[in-house]
Amino acid sequence: MRTIAIDALGIAPSGGGRTATLNVLREVLRLDVDSRYLLLLNHPEPELEVLGPHVEQVLIPMRHPWGARLWAQGTWPLALRRRGVDLVHHMKNLTALGLPGPTVVTIYDLTTVLHPAFYTRADVAYWRHVQPRLLRRAEAVVAISERTAEDLRAIYRLDPERVHVIYPAYDPRFWPRDAAERERVRDTYRTGRRYILHVGSLSVRKNLLTLLMAFEALCAEGYAGNLVLAGRQYSKGRDAAFYAHLAASSVRERVLLPGAVPDEDVPALYSAAELVVYPSRHEGFGIVALEAMACGTPVITSAAGALPEVVGDGALVLEDVEDPVALAAGCRRALEDVAFRRGLIARGLARAAQFSAVEAARQTLALYDALLAEGECR
């Protein structure tokens, strides 16, 4: 029986990256019961514990990302060799060197390199100078979109043959919810009958100031709903300009900040929204847009990063990510033009259905098989 170590230290407690990673990992563990899996984590993942005796969670006694990396580098090389590990997959960025067997690394995006102003100097230095050197040592690098793959080849100059695109997918629990569920989340989060929704961290990369200015324009023209910004405040890249504008805004009482919403409430929150607006400045994938489309909610997004690649014709894609006038006009059209709105919903549902966590897991397992077979031939 082969033993595969999954480095999951990069899985955050909440957010789109967590969702995308767990969706694929869950299916890998369900499909491959003939292998033994060691899940290397810094917090328990209860939903992964129930998948069978072939899955073991190994907890790192460090919560801080850099502390966990230092711990991993100091202990994993010897510990994983003793456990007979045949392959290591770093599910989100590279954590340690000198590990046994072939190494696979999944990279979500190169936003830190492309938009350094959004991040700390230490993060930018790491992604510019350290990460590319580490990735060149990996036998395979998985990009979650063609856009990320292009960036890896162009910016880091990685061998194209070592870069593989495997799309993640939304969780099956994302589907249009009934009236009772929609009413429940309206009551729970006091959203009001009508609202426009954004889901994601409240960071400068998400372009919330442009969204707020567009919302102000809609309200000035008579829109009677609220703006719900569901997500955790992000310490890195905190959007000071957005918060300053919000404090002085005439619509500040209609902008709701419920924080990170529990996973079980997110599908109904999407379903109850009139629109989901996701004007991000860069995304390596954009799982939020896909989840919202799967819930039957019209989506308006930007042409930044991989978003056009992911949403296809299932969302309204705006070219100028910084133009609040164009964003307000797009929202107005999706709210008022019934035929256009119905078309967005239908195309969004169809587009979302093209992404499969099972297929992503099969592609991941095929990559494991190929790398292990290649190692045996050497």
C-alpha positions in Angstrom: 0.0 0.0 0.0 1.4 3.4 -1.0 1.5 6.2 1.5 0.8 9.8 0.4 1.3 12.8 2.6 -1.0 15.8 2.1 0.4 19.0 3.3 -2.7 21.0 4.2 -1.2 23.7 6.3 -2.3 26.3 3.8 -6.0 25.5 4.3 -7.4 28.6 6.1 -10.2 28.3 8.6 -12.5 30.1 6.1 -12.6 31.5 2.6 -12.7 30.4 -1.0 -9.3 28.8 -1.0 -10.3 26.5 1.8 -13.5 25.5 0.0 -11.7 24.7 -3.3 -9.0 22.7 -1.6 -11.3 20.6 0.6 -13.7 19.8 -2.2 -11.0 18.2 -4.2 -9.2 16.6 -1.2 -12.5 15.0 0.0 -13.0 13.3 -3.4 -9.4 12.1 -3.6 -9.8 10.4 -0.2 -13.1 8.9 -1.2 -11.9 7.5 -4.5 -8.5 6.2 -3.4 -9.2 3.8 -0.5 -6.3 1.6 -1.5 -3.7 4.1 -0.5 -2.8 5.4 3.0 -3.1 9.1 3.5 -1.4 11.3 6.1 -3.1 14.7 6.4 -0.7 17.3 7.8 -2.7 20.0 9.5 -2.5 22.7 12.1 -6.2 22.4 13.0 -8.5 19.4 12.9 -10.8 18.8 9.9 -13.7 16.8 11.3 -15.4 16.2 8.0 -12.3 14.4 6.7 -12.0 12.1 9.7 -15.0 10.1 8.7 -13.8 9.0 5.3 -12.2 5.8 6.5 -9.3 4.1 8.3 -6.9 4.9 5.4 -7.0 8.6 6.5 -4.9 9.8 9.4 -4.7 13.5 10.6 -1.4 14.6 11.9 -1.6 17.9 13.8 1.2 20.4 13.9 1.3 22.3 17.3 1.6 25.7 15.6 -1.2 27.9 14.3 0.8 30.8 12.9 1.7 30.1 9.2 5.4 30.9 9.5 5.7 29.0 12.8 4.0 26.0 11.2 6.4 26.1 8.3 9.5 26.3 10.5 8.1 23.3 12.6 7.5 21.4 9.4 10.9 22.0 7.9 12.6 20.9 11.1 10.6 17.7 11.7 8.9 16.5 8.5 11.9 15.2 6.5 12.8 12.6 9.0 9.3 11.9 10.3 7.8 11.3 6.9 10.7 9.0 5.9 10.0 6.9 9.0 6.4 6.7 8.1 7.3 5.3 4.7 5.8 8.2 2.6 6.0 7.7 -1.1 4.7 11.1 -2.4 4.0 14.5 -0.8 1.4 16.9 -2.2 1.5 20.5 -0.9 -2.2 21.4 -1.4 -1.5 25.2 -1.2 2.0 26.4 -1.7 5.2 24.7 -0.6 5.8 24.2 3.1 9.1 22.2 3.5 12.1 20.8 1.5 13.9 17.5 1.7 10.8 15.4 1.9 10.7 11.8 0.6 9.4 10.8 -2.8 8.1 13.0 -5.6 6.7 16.4 -4.7 3.5 18.0 -6.0 2.7 21.6 -5.3 -0.7 23.3 -5.9 -0.5 27.1 -6.6 -3.6 29.2 -6.6 -2.3 32.5 -8.0 0.7 34.8 -8.1 -1.3 37.8 -6.8 1.5 38.7 -4.4 3.9 39.2 -7.3 1.4 40.8 -9.7 -0.1 43.2 -7.1 2.7 43.7 -4.4 1.0 46.8 -3.0 -1.7 44.6 -1.5 0.8 42.6 0.7 3.5 42.9 3.2 7.2 43.3 2.2 8.0 39.9 3.7 5.3 38.2 1.7 6.3 39.9 -1.6 10.0 39.0 -1.0 9.1 35.4 -0.4 7.0 35.1 -3.5 9.5 36.9 -5.7 12.7 35.3 -4.6 12.1 32.1 -2.6 8.9 30.5 -4.0 10.2 30.2 -7.6 13.4 28.5 -6.5 11.4 26.0 -4.4 8.9 25.3 -7.1 11.7 24.4 -9.6 12.5 21.5 -7.3 9.0 20.1 -7.5 8.3 17.2 -9.8 4.9 18.7 -10.6 3.1 22.0 -10.1 -0.7 22.1 -10.2 -2.3 25.4 -11.3 -6.0 25.9 -10.6 -6.6 27.7 -13.8 -4.9 28.3 -17.2 -4.3 31.9 -16.1 -2.3 30.8 -13.1 -0.4 28.3 -15.3 0.5 31.1 -17.7 1.7 33.2 -14.9 3.9 30.4 -13.5 5.5 29.8 -16.9 6.0 33.5 -17.7 7.0 34.9 -14.3 8.7 32.0 -12.7 9.9 30.4 -15.9 8.8 26.9 -14.9 9.2 24.0 -17.3 5.8 23.9 -19.1 5.8 20.1 -19.0 5.8 20.2 -15.1 2.8 22.6 -14.9 -0.6 20.9 -14.9 -4.0 22.6 -14.8 -6.6 21.0 -12.6 -9.7 23.0 -12.0 -11.2 22.8 -8.5 -15.0 22.8 -8.1 -17.7 24.0 -5.8 -19.2 21.8 -3.1 -22.4 19.8 -4.0 -24.3 21.6 -1.3 -24.5 24.7 -3.5 -27.8 24.6 -5.3 -30.8 27.0 -5.4 -32.6 27.0 -2.0 -36.3 27.2 -1.4 -38.3 30.1 0.0 -38.2 28.9 3.6 -34.3 28.7 3.5 -34.0 32.1 1.9 -36.3 33.6 4.5 -34.3 32.0 7.3 -31.0 33.6 6.3 -32.7 36.9 5.8 -33.9 36.8 9.4 -30.6 35.4 10.7 -28.5 38.1 9.2 -31.1 40.8 9.0 -30.4 41.4 5.4 -33.8 42.8 4.5 -36.0 41.5 1.7 -33.7 42.8 -1.1 -29.9 42.8 -1.0 -26.8 42.7 -3.2 -24.2 40.2 -1.9 -20.4 40.0 -1.9 -18.7 37.0 -0.3 -15.0 37.1 0.4 -12.3 38.6 2.6 -12.6 42.3 3.2 -9.3 43.1 1.6 -8.1 45.7 -0.9 -7.7 43.0 -3.5 -11.5 42.5 -3.5 -12.1 46.0 -4.8 -14.8 46.8 -2.2 -14.4 50.6 -2.6 -15.6 50.4 -6.3 -18.5 48.2 -5.2 -19.5 50.6 -2.5 -19.4 53.6 -4.9 -21.5 51.6 -7.4 -24.0 50.8 -4.6 -24.2 54.5 -3.7 -25.1 55.3 -7.3 -27.8 52.6 -7.4 -29.3 54.0 -4.1 -29.3 57.5 -5.6 -31.4 56.1 -8.5 -33.9 54.5 -6.2 -32.6 51.0 -5.3 -34.2 50.1 -2.0 -32.1 47.1 -0.9 -29.0 46.6 1.2 -25.4 45.7 0.4 -24.1 42.6 2.3 -20.4 42.1 2.5 -19.9 38.6 4.0 -16.4 37.7 4.9 -13.6 38.1 7.5 -11.6 41.2 7.9 -8.2 40.6 6.4 -5.1 41.8 8.3 -2.9 41.7 5.2 -4.0 44.3 2.6 -6.7 45.8 4.8 -8.7 48.2 2.6 -8.3 51.5 4.6 -9.8 53.6 1.7 -12.9 51.5 1.7 -13.5 51.8 5.5 -12.8 55.6 5.4 -15.3 56.0 2.5 -17.9 53.8 4.3 -17.7 55.8 7.5 -18.6 59.0 5.6 -21.1 57.4 3.2 -24.8 58.4 3.2 -25.7 54.7 2.7 -23.5 53.3 5.5 -26.5 52.1 7.5 -27.4 49.9 4.5 -24.0 48.3 4.2 -24.0 45.1 6.4 -20.8 43.4 7.6 -21.9 40.1 9.1 -18.3 38.7 9.2 -17.5 35.2 8.0 -20.8 33.3 7.5 -20.9 29.6 8.6 -20.5 27.2 5.6 -24.0 25.8 6.1 -25.6 29.2 5.6 -23.7 30.4 2.5 -25.8 28.6 -0.1 -29.1 30.1 1.2 -27.4 33.5 1.5 -26.4 33.3 -2.2 -29.9 32.1 -3.2 -31.7 34.9 -1.4 -29.6 37.6 -2.9 -30.8 39.6 -5.9 -27.2 39.7 -7.3 -23.8 38.5 -6.3 -21.2 41.1 -7.3 -17.5 40.0 -7.3 -15.3 42.9 -8.7 -12.0 41.4 -7.6 -8.7 42.9 -8.9 -7.2 39.4 -9.3 -8.3 35.8 -8.8 -6.5 32.6 -9.5 -9.9 30.9 -9.9 -12.9 32.7 -8.3 -14.8 30.0 -6.5 -17.3 32.5 -5.1 -18.6 33.3 -8.6 -19.0 29.6 -9.4 -20.9 28.9 -6.1 -23.3 31.8 -6.7 -24.0 30.7 -10.2 -24.7 27.1 -8.9 -27.2 28.7 -6.5 -29.1 30.3 -9.4 -28.1 33.9 -8.5 -27.0 36.3 -11.3 -23.3 37.2 -11.0 -21.5 40.3 -12.0 -17.7 40.1 -11.9 -14.5 41.6 -13.3 -12.3 40.5 -16.2 -9.4 40.2 -13.8 -7.2 37.1 -13.5 -9.0 33.8 -14.1 -12.5 35.1 -13.6 -13.5 35.2 -17.3 -12.0 31.8 -17.8 -14.1 30.4 -15.0 -17.5 32.0 -15.5 -17.5 31.8 -19.3 -20.9 33.2 -20.5 -22.5 32.4 -17.2 -21.9 35.9 -15.7 -21.7 39.5 -16.7 -18.0 40.3 -17.0 -16.9 43.9 -16.8 -13.6 44.9 -18.4 -12.8 48.0 -16.3 -12.5 46.7 -12.7 -12.1 50.2 -11.3 -15.1 51.9 -12.9 -18.0 52.2 -10.4 -20.3 53.8 -13.1 -20.0 50.7 -15.3 -20.5 48.4 -12.3 -23.6 50.3 -11.3 -25.0 50.1 -14.9 -24.3 46.4 -14.9 -26.1 45.9 -11.6 -29.0 48.0 -12.8 -29.4 45.9 -16.0 -29.3 42.6 -14.0 -31.9 43.9 -11.6 -34.3 45.5 -14.0 -34.0 43.7 -17.4 -36.0 40.5 -16.8 -35.0 38.7 -19.9 -31.3 39.4 -19.3 -31.6 38.4 -15.7 -33.2 35.0 -16.6 -30.5 34.4 -19.2 -27.7 35.0 -16.7 -29.3 32.6 -14.2 -29.8 29.8 -16.9 -26.3 30.2 -18.3 -24.8 30.4 -14.8 -26.4 27.2 -13.7 -25.2 25.5 -16.9 -21.7 26.8 -16.6 -21.3 25.8 -12.9 -22.4 22.2 -13.8 -19.3 21.9 -16.0 -17.0 21.8 -13.0 -16.7 18.6 -11.0 -14.7 17.8 -7.9 -14.8 14.1 -8.8 -13.1 14.9 -12.1 -10.5 17.1 -10.4 -9.8 14.3 -7.9 -9.4 11.8 -10.8 -6.9 14.0 -12.5 -5.0 14.5 -9.3 -4.8 10.7 -8.7 -3.7 10.2 -12.3 -0.9 12.7 -11.7 0.1 10.7 -8.5 0.1 7.5 -10.5 2.3 8.9 -13.2 4.9 10.4 -10.9 5.2 7.3 -8.8 5.5 5.1 -11.9 8.1 7.4 -13.3 10.0 7.1 -10.0 10.0 3.4 -10.2 11.5 3.4 -13.7 14.5 5.5 -12.6 
